[in-house]
Amino acid sequence: MPPAYRPRFFAGLVAYQTTQLQQAMGYSQEVAHDLAYHQIQGVQQDDAGLTHRHLVAAKWKKNIIGGAWYMAVPERASSLLWIMIEDAHRGQGHGRRLLAHVAEQARAAGATGLVLHVFTANTAAVTLYRKLGFSDIGKEMFLSW
């Protein structure tokens, strides 16, 4: 991913994750934004110097419209950390193509599979992942007070 696009990609991730946290957890916009920002910032800091983490851009008509951040380690399950397609380009197959590219690259790196986390409230993503062959392997639960 070109360095010039990274700030836009990470800002898009924060905005997207903020919305997901508000919907799934019932957080206020401020709390959800702070949590999303710190989650993504933490992963970025952990990413420094790691050779198995990859950031790839999704392009359409020579424009970058999103990206994916994943980890592919030989002989282990690869992990999709984040995937994001800009709002104006969602629902057009770009996410499907980007995820297929990530899976292909992870397989080529010797990974044994691909794991991801998704909020059940994100029905569009859940539907896409199931169509691509992903299956549920657990359940994350939340206690609110």
KOLTORDO-935986 format. One record per residue (C-alpha): residue number from 1; residue in three letters; x, y, z. Coordinates in nm, 2 decimals. Example, Ala and Ser with C-alpha at 12.3 -4.5 7.8 and 13.67 -1.06 7.14 Angstrom:
% residues 2
<site><resi>1</resi><resn>ALA</resn><u>1.23</u><v>-0.45</v><w>0.78</w></site>
<site><resi>2</resi><resn>SER</resn><u>1.37</u><v>-0.11</v><w>0.71</w></site>
END
This chain:
% residues 145
<site><resi>1</resi><resn>MET</resn><u>0.00</u><v>0.00</v><w>0.00</w></site>
<site><resi>2</resi><resn>PRO</resn><u>0.14</u><v>0.34</v><w>-0.09</w></site>
<site><resi>3</resi><resn>PRO</resn><u>0.25</u><v>0.53</v><w>0.22</w></site>
<site><resi>4</resi><resn>ALA</resn><u>0.05</u><v>0.84</v><w>0.11</w></site>
<site><resi>5</resi><resn>TYR</resn><u>-0.28</u><v>0.63</v><w>0.13</w></site>
<site><resi>6</resi><resn>ARG</resn><u>-0.21</u><v>0.48</v><w>0.48</w></site>
<site><resi>7</resi><resn>PRO</resn><u>-0.34</u><v>0.77</v><w>0.68</w></site>
<site><resi>8</resi><resn>ARG</resn><u>-0.67</u><v>0.76</v><w>0.48</w></site>
<site><resi>9</resi><resn>PHE</resn><u>-0.69</u><v>0.38</v><w>0.52</w></site>
<site><resi>10</resi><resn>PHE</resn><u>-0.63</u><v>0.39</v><w>0.90</w></site>
<site><resi>11</resi><resn>ALA</resn><u>-0.88</u><v>0.68</v><w>0.94</w></site>
<site><resi>12</resi><resn>GLY</resn><u>-1.13</u><v>0.47</v><w>0.74</w></site>
<site><resi>13</resi><resn>LEU</resn><u>-1.07</u><v>0.18</v><w>0.97</w></site>
<site><resi>14</resi><resn>VAL</resn><u>-1.12</u><v>0.39</v><w>1.28</w></site>
<site><resi>15</resi><resn>ALA</resn><u>-1.45</u><v>0.53</v><w>1.14</w></site>
<site><resi>16</resi><resn>TYR</resn><u>-1.57</u><v>0.18</v><w>1.04</w></site>
<site><resi>17</resi><resn>GLN</resn><u>-1.47</u><v>0.02</v><w>1.37</w></site>
<site><resi>18</resi><resn>THR</resn><u>-1.63</u><v>0.31</v><w>1.56</w></site>
<site><resi>19</resi><resn>THR</resn><u>-1.96</u><v>0.23</v><w>1.39</w></site>
<site><resi>20</resi><resn>GLN</resn><u>-1.93</u><v>-0.14</v><w>1.45</w></site>
<site><resi>21</resi><resn>LEU</resn><u>-1.86</u><v>-0.09</v><w>1.82</w></site>
<site><resi>22</resi><resn>GLN</resn><u>-2.16</u><v>0.15</v><w>1.86</w></site>
<site><resi>23</resi><resn>GLN</resn><u>-2.39</u><v>-0.11</v><w>1.69</w></site>
<site><resi>24</resi><resn>ALA</resn><u>-2.25</u><v>-0.42</v><w>1.86</w></site>
<site><resi>25</resi><resn>MET</resn><u>-2.17</u><v>-0.29</v><w>2.20</w></site>
<site><resi>26</resi><resn>GLY</resn><u>-2.40</u><v>0.01</v><w>2.24</w></site>
<site><resi>27</resi><resn>TYR</resn><u>-2.11</u><v>0.24</v><w>2.31</w></site>
<site><resi>28</resi><resn>SER</resn><u>-2.14</u><v>0.62</v><w>2.26</w></site>
<site><resi>29</resi><resn>GLN</resn><u>-1.97</u><v>0.76</v><w>1.96</w></site>
<site><resi>30</resi><resn>GLU</resn><u>-1.69</u><v>0.91</v><w>2.17</w></site>
<site><resi>31</resi><resn>VAL</resn><u>-1.62</u><v>0.59</v><w>2.36</w></site>
<site><resi>32</resi><resn>ALA</resn><u>-1.64</u><v>0.38</v><w>2.05</w></site>
<site><resi>33</resi><resn>HIS</resn><u>-1.41</u><v>0.62</v><w>1.86</w></site>
<site><resi>34</resi><resn>ASP</resn><u>-1.15</u><v>0.62</v><w>2.14</w></site>
<site><resi>35</resi><resn>LEU</resn><u>-1.15</u><v>0.24</v><w>2.17</w></site>
<site><resi>36</resi><resn>ALA</resn><u>-1.13</u><v>0.19</v><w>1.79</w></site>
<site><resi>37</resi><resn>TYR</resn><u>-0.84</u><v>0.44</v><w>1.76</w></site>
<site><resi>38</resi><resn>HIS</resn><u>-0.64</u><v>0.27</v><w>2.04</w></site>
<site><resi>39</resi><resn>GLN</resn><u>-0.71</u><v>-0.08</v><w>1.90</w></site>
<site><resi>40</resi><resn>ILE</resn><u>-0.58</u><v>0.02</v><w>1.56</w></site>
<site><resi>41</resi><resn>GLN</resn><u>-0.29</u><v>0.23</v><w>1.70</w></site>
<site><resi>42</resi><resn>GLY</resn><u>-0.19</u><v>-0.07</v><w>1.91</w></site>
<site><resi>43</resi><resn>VAL</resn><u>-0.18</u><v>-0.31</v><w>1.62</w></site>
<site><resi>44</resi><resn>GLN</resn><u>0.02</u><v>-0.06</v><w>1.42</w></site>
<site><resi>45</resi><resn>GLN</resn><u>0.28</u><v>-0.03</v><w>1.70</w></site>
<site><resi>46</resi><resn>ASP</resn><u>0.29</u><v>-0.41</v><w>1.73</w></site>
<site><resi>47</resi><resn>ASP</resn><u>0.34</u><v>-0.43</v><w>1.35</w></site>
<site><resi>48</resi><resn>ALA</resn><u>0.68</u><v>-0.26</v><w>1.35</w></site>
<site><resi>49</resi><resn>GLY</resn><u>0.95</u><v>-0.48</v><w>1.21</w></site>
<site><resi>50</resi><resn>LEU</resn><u>0.73</u><v>-0.79</v><w>1.17</w></site>
<site><resi>51</resi><resn>THR</resn><u>0.79</u><v>-0.96</v><w>0.84</w></site>
<site><resi>52</resi><resn>HIS</resn><u>0.47</u><v>-1.17</v><w>0.84</w></site>
<site><resi>53</resi><resn>ARG</resn><u>0.23</u><v>-0.88</v><w>0.85</w></site>
<site><resi>54</resi><resn>HIS</resn><u>0.11</u><v>-0.73</v><w>0.52</w></site>
<site><resi>55</resi><resn>LEU</resn><u>-0.09</u><v>-0.42</v><w>0.42</w></site>
<site><resi>56</resi><resn>VAL</resn><u>-0.24</u><v>-0.44</v><w>0.07</w></site>
<site><resi>57</resi><resn>ALA</resn><u>-0.44</u><v>-0.19</v><w>-0.12</w></site>
<site><resi>58</resi><resn>ALA</resn><u>-0.76</u><v>-0.25</v><w>-0.31</w></site>
<site><resi>59</resi><resn>LYS</resn><u>-0.76</u><v>-0.06</v><w>-0.64</w></site>
<site><resi>60</resi><resn>TRP</resn><u>-1.04</u><v>0.03</v><w>-0.88</w></site>
<site><resi>61</resi><resn>LYS</resn><u>-0.98</u><v>0.22</v><w>-1.20</w></site>
<site><resi>62</resi><resn>LYS</resn><u>-0.63</u><v>0.33</v><w>-1.08</w></site>
<site><resi>63</resi><resn>ASN</resn><u>-0.77</u><v>0.46</v><w>-0.75</w></site>
<site><resi>64</resi><resn>ILE</resn><u>-0.71</u><v>0.30</v><w>-0.41</w></site>
<site><resi>65</resi><resn>ILE</resn><u>-1.05</u><v>0.23</v><w>-0.25</w></site>
<site><resi>66</resi><resn>GLY</resn><u>-0.96</u><v>0.03</v><w>0.05</w></site>
<site><resi>67</resi><resn>GLY</resn><u>-0.72</u><v>-0.23</v><w>0.18</w></site>
<site><resi>68</resi><resn>ALA</resn><u>-0.65</u><v>-0.52</v><w>0.41</w></site>
<site><resi>69</resi><resn>TRP</resn><u>-0.41</u><v>-0.58</v><w>0.69</w></site>
<site><resi>70</resi><resn>TYR</resn><u>-0.33</u><v>-0.95</v><w>0.75</w></site>
<site><resi>71</resi><resn>MET</resn><u>-0.07</u><v>-1.18</v><w>0.91</w></site>
<site><resi>72</resi><resn>ALA</resn><u>0.05</u><v>-1.49</v><w>0.72</w></site>
<site><resi>73</resi><resn>VAL</resn><u>0.29</u><v>-1.72</v><w>0.90</w></site>
<site><resi>74</resi><resn>PRO</resn><u>0.40</u><v>-2.05</v><w>0.74</w></site>
<site><resi>75</resi><resn>GLU</resn><u>0.24</u><v>-2.36</v><w>0.90</w></site>
<site><resi>76</resi><resn>ARG</resn><u>-0.01</u><v>-2.15</v><w>1.11</w></site>
<site><resi>77</resi><resn>ALA</resn><u>-0.35</u><v>-2.00</v><w>1.05</w></site>
<site><resi>78</resi><resn>SER</resn><u>-0.33</u><v>-1.66</v><w>0.88</w></site>
<site><resi>79</resi><resn>SER</resn><u>-0.52</u><v>-1.39</v><w>1.05</w></site>
<site><resi>80</resi><resn>LEU</resn><u>-0.71</u><v>-1.11</v><w>0.88</w></site>
<site><resi>81</resi><resn>LEU</resn><u>-0.66</u><v>-0.82</v><w>1.11</w></site>
<site><resi>82</resi><resn>TRP</resn><u>-0.87</u><v>-0.56</v><w>0.93</w></site>
<site><resi>83</resi><resn>ILE</resn><u>-1.04</u><v>-0.52</v><w>0.59</w></site>
<site><resi>84</resi><resn>MET</resn><u>-1.20</u><v>-0.20</v><w>0.46</w></site>
<site><resi>85</resi><resn>ILE</resn><u>-1.36</u><v>-0.08</v><w>0.14</w></site>
<site><resi>86</resi><resn>GLU</resn><u>-1.46</u><v>0.28</v><w>0.12</w></site>
<site><resi>87</resi><resn>ASP</resn><u>-1.84</u><v>0.34</v><w>0.15</w></site>
<site><resi>88</resi><resn>ALA</resn><u>-1.88</u><v>0.45</v><w>-0.21</w></site>
<site><resi>89</resi><resn>HIS</resn><u>-1.74</u><v>0.13</v><w>-0.34</w></site>
<site><resi>90</resi><resn>ARG</resn><u>-1.91</u><v>-0.13</v><w>-0.11</w></site>
<site><resi>91</resi><resn>GLY</resn><u>-2.15</u><v>-0.38</v><w>-0.25</w></site>
<site><resi>92</resi><resn>GLN</resn><u>-1.97</u><v>-0.40</v><w>-0.58</w></site>
<site><resi>93</resi><resn>GLY</resn><u>-1.75</u><v>-0.71</v><w>-0.52</w></site>
<site><resi>94</resi><resn>HIS</resn><u>-1.44</u><v>-0.53</v><w>-0.42</w></site>
<site><resi>95</resi><resn>GLY</resn><u>-1.43</u><v>-0.68</v><w>-0.07</w></site>
<site><resi>96</resi><resn>ARG</resn><u>-1.48</u><v>-1.03</v><w>-0.22</w></site>
<site><resi>97</resi><resn>ARG</resn><u>-1.19</u><v>-0.98</v><w>-0.46</w></site>
<site><resi>98</resi><resn>LEU</resn><u>-0.97</u><v>-0.83</v><w>-0.18</w></site>
<site><resi>99</resi><resn>LEU</resn><u>-1.04</u><v>-1.11</v><w>0.05</w></site>
<site><resi>100</resi><resn>ALA</resn><u>-0.97</u><v>-1.37</v><w>-0.22</w></site>
<site><resi>101</resi><resn>HIS</resn><u>-0.63</u><v>-1.20</v><w>-0.28</w></site>
<site><resi>102</resi><resn>VAL</resn><u>-0.55</u><v>-1.21</v><w>0.09</w></site>
<site><resi>103</resi><resn>ALA</resn><u>-0.64</u><v>-1.58</v><w>0.10</w></site>
<site><resi>104</resi><resn>GLU</resn><u>-0.43</u><v>-1.65</v><w>-0.20</w></site>
<site><resi>105</resi><resn>GLN</resn><u>-0.13</u><v>-1.47</v><w>-0.06</w></site>
<site><resi>106</resi><resn>ALA</resn><u>-0.17</u><v>-1.64</v><w>0.28</w></site>
<site><resi>107</resi><resn>ARG</resn><u>-0.19</u><v>-1.98</v><w>0.11</w></site>
<site><resi>108</resi><resn>ALA</resn><u>0.12</u><v>-1.90</v><w>-0.10</w></site>
<site><resi>109</resi><resn>ALA</resn><u>0.31</u><v>-1.80</v><w>0.22</w></site>
<site><resi>110</resi><resn>GLY</resn><u>0.24</u><v>-2.15</v><w>0.36</w></site>
<site><resi>111</resi><resn>ALA</resn><u>-0.04</u><v>-2.06</v><w>0.60</w></site>
<site><resi>112</resi><resn>THR</resn><u>-0.28</u><v>-2.34</v><w>0.70</w></site>
<site><resi>113</resi><resn>GLY</resn><u>-0.60</u><v>-2.13</v><w>0.67</w></site>
<site><resi>114</resi><resn>LEU</resn><u>-0.74</u><v>-1.79</v><w>0.73</w></site>
<site><resi>115</resi><resn>VAL</resn><u>-0.92</u><v>-1.67</v><w>1.05</w></site>
<site><resi>116</resi><resn>LEU</resn><u>-1.10</u><v>-1.35</v><w>1.11</w></site>
<site><resi>117</resi><resn>HIS</resn><u>-1.33</u><v>-1.18</v><w>1.37</w></site>
<site><resi>118</resi><resn>VAL</resn><u>-1.66</u><v>-1.02</v><w>1.28</w></site>
<site><resi>119</resi><resn>PHE</resn><u>-1.94</u><v>-0.87</v><w>1.48</w></site>
<site><resi>120</resi><resn>THR</resn><u>-2.27</u><v>-1.06</v><w>1.42</w></site>
<site><resi>121</resi><resn>ALA</resn><u>-2.45</u><v>-0.73</v><w>1.37</w></site>
<site><resi>122</resi><resn>ASN</resn><u>-2.23</u><v>-0.68</v><w>1.06</w></site>
<site><resi>123</resi><resn>THR</resn><u>-2.47</u><v>-0.90</v><w>0.86</w></site>
<site><resi>124</resi><resn>ALA</resn><u>-2.33</u><v>-0.79</v><w>0.52</w></site>
<site><resi>125</resi><resn>ALA</resn><u>-1.98</u><v>-0.91</v><w>0.62</w></site>
<site><resi>126</resi><resn>VAL</resn><u>-2.11</u><v>-1.23</v><w>0.78</w></site>
<site><resi>127</resi><resn>THR</resn><u>-2.30</u><v>-1.32</v><w>0.47</w></site>
<site><resi>128</resi><resn>LEU</resn><u>-1.99</u><v>-1.25</v><w>0.25</w></site>
<site><resi>129</resi><resn>TYR</resn><u>-1.77</u><v>-1.46</v><w>0.47</w></site>
<site><resi>130</resi><resn>ARG</resn><u>-2.01</u><v>-1.75</v><w>0.47</w></site>
<site><resi>131</resi><resn>LYS</resn><u>-2.05</u><v>-1.74</v><w>0.09</w></site>
<site><resi>132</resi><resn>LEU</resn><u>-1.67</u><v>-1.76</v><w>0.07</w></site>
<site><resi>133</resi><resn>GLY</resn><u>-1.66</u><v>-2.07</v><w>0.28</w></site>
<site><resi>134</resi><resn>PHE</resn><u>-1.58</u><v>-1.94</v><w>0.63</w></site>
<site><resi>135</resi><resn>SER</resn><u>-1.75</u><v>-2.12</v><w>0.92</w></site>
<site><resi>136</resi><resn>ASP</resn><u>-1.81</u><v>-2.03</v><w>1.28</w></site>
<site><resi>137</resi><resn>ILE</resn><u>-1.55</u><v>-2.17</v><w>1.52</w></site>
<site><resi>138</resi><resn>GLY</resn><u>-1.65</u><v>-2.00</v><w>1.84</w></site>
<site><resi>139</resi><resn>LYS</resn><u>-1.85</u><v>-1.72</v><w>1.99</w></site>
<site><resi>140</resi><resn>GLU</resn><u>-1.73</u><v>-1.41</v><w>2.15</w></site>
<site><resi>141</resi><resn>MET</resn><u>-1.96</u><v>-1.28</v><w>2.43</w></site>
<site><resi>142</resi><resn>PHE</resn><u>-2.00</u><v>-0.94</v><w>2.60</w></site>
<site><resi>143</resi><resn>LEU</resn><u>-2.13</u><v>-0.85</v><w>2.95</w></site>
<site><resi>144</resi><resn>SER</resn><u>-2.26</u><v>-0.49</v><w>2.97</w></site>
<site><resi>145</resi><resn>TRP</resn><u>-2.32</u><v>-0.29</v><w>3.28</w></site>
END
